[in-house]
Amino acid sequence: MDNKQFESIIDSLFIIVPLLKKDLMKPESDNMQNDLSSSQLQILFYLEDMGVQPMSEIGKYLQVNKSNLTPLVQKLIDKHLVERIQDDQDRRYVKIGLTEKGFAQLGNQKARIAENLKIKLTNLKPDEMQRFDASLAEVKNIMVKFLS
């Protein structure tokens, strides 16, 4: 692969990733009613996917340090969306997990995201929809290899 191709891929990723974060994770003003930031939604999605996690792993995922992560998580705790879970082996070690209310909130958010995406996808022509579907499947397969 030549440098131009590397640069093209990197440029595309720099554009696509923030767009997905901005438009997919926070598609509507309803999040403002819930008073959740896109970072807080990402925490909920991450915990749903990965299960109970230590703060350090959540921070790595979001690429934020603990001092910035603590208020994000605390707000989720205050809203009863996540909870602190002490480690049985070392009580000083605390992990974060979704509560039932957190799972429900996430389910509602996913439904709103899906509806928003359906509306946006209706703007595509049938052939564009097929190409988009095939392209996303290919990107997903490559990203799994890329991130492994």
Secondary structure, DSSP 8 states (H G I E B T S, - for coil): --HHHHHHHHHHHHHHHHHIIIIIHS-STHHHHHT--HHHHHHHHHHHHH-SEEHHHHHHHHT--HHHHHHHHHHHHHTTSEEEEE-SS-TT-EEEEE-HHHHHHHHHHHHHHHHHHHHHHTTS-HHHHHHHHHHHHHHHHHHHHHH-
